Amino acid sequence: MKSKIPGYDRYAKYGYIFSIPFVIAFLLFSLYPTVYTALIGFTDLKGLGMSSIHFLSDDIFKNFKAVLASPSFQQAFKNTVVLWLLNFIPQIFLALLLAAWFTDKRSKVKGQGAYKVLLYMPNIITAATIAILFSGFFGYPMGPVNDLLVRFGFAEKPLELLRSKTVARGVVIFIQTWMWYGSTMITLISGILGISPEIYESAEVDGSNRVQTFFYITLPNVKTILLFTLVTSLIGGLNMFDIPRLFQNGGPDNSTLTTSLFIYNQAFSGSYMYNRAAAASMIMFVIIAIIASMMFFVMRDKDEAKLRKQIRQQQKAYIKKLKAGKESGSC
């Protein structure tokens, strides 16, 4: 059906024209690499200078089975999940606490803009800079942390702190939390500001305190933003690469090895097993898609889902009545 708005059909084409650059960029730099990577996982592509690529004839899922059976991949996946969970939990806690504090009119926080900039600033510093900075902090035999430990009597001599698996993992977790809680805070603040002020005013009139307001008004109304934050953090966390790679290159003893670093090592660190790297990439793609789908299902709006179900049932009942009426009329 054509629009009745004058000139609508004449100007609608410009929307398609303006979308062409994005479509071309998406096809060339996103869709094509993804499809090509998926196909490589079923081939024998490895090493440099291969003249031809062949699909595996004996067992087409050979690369996927090899990756899943690899102890290094299993360790990397375990590390990735642990590192993500242990940095996301404090990250979302701090972000929620700060977002509630900044948006609460009763707090009357002065200089909010400056605080937000300072808290968000770690997110705009490059990962390479942060990794080098913290490597220097924990340096051996000379480094600020070792100097403080010796000066205040916690250690008799400098310690090789980064040889400890616990310390290395703890530093990576701290860096990830410190870098991203400001970004999560800004996202949550934008969601909270979208809640109608009248709801908060009514709650305040009814005598609701800050804790009750947060748990019974703020949290339920930012469920969609929390879901977005959770899914984006899941995608970023399970693709964690730059900090573990630049900080300790997965060490010590693979304690900070992540799946993305495993994929990088398979493809570019001497072995050049492009087929195994592609298979590992697609395995992580499927895992992230499954977990994200589960999150969407668990955190869905159940009331809205029930309403949609009722509407569908009513539509089906109405269609049945129409069919029954037509059949009785024809008889």
Secondary structure, DSSP 8 states (H G I E B T S, - for coil): ----STTHHHHHHHHHHHHHHHHHHHIIIIIHHHHHHHHHTTB---SS--S---B-SS-TTHHHHHHHH-HHHHHHHHHHHHHHHHHHHHHHHHHHHHHHHHH-TTT--TTHHHHHHHHHGGGGS-HHHHHHHHHHHT-SSS-HHHHHHHHTTS-SS---GGGSHHHHHHHHHHHHHHHHHHHHHHHHHHHHHTS-HHHHHHHHHTT--HHHHIIIIIHHHTHHHHHHHHHHHHHHHHT--HHHHHHTTT-STTTT--HHHHHHHHHHSSS--HHHHHHHHHHHHHHHHHHHHHHHHHTS-HHHHHHHHHHHHHHHHHHHHHHHHHHHHH-
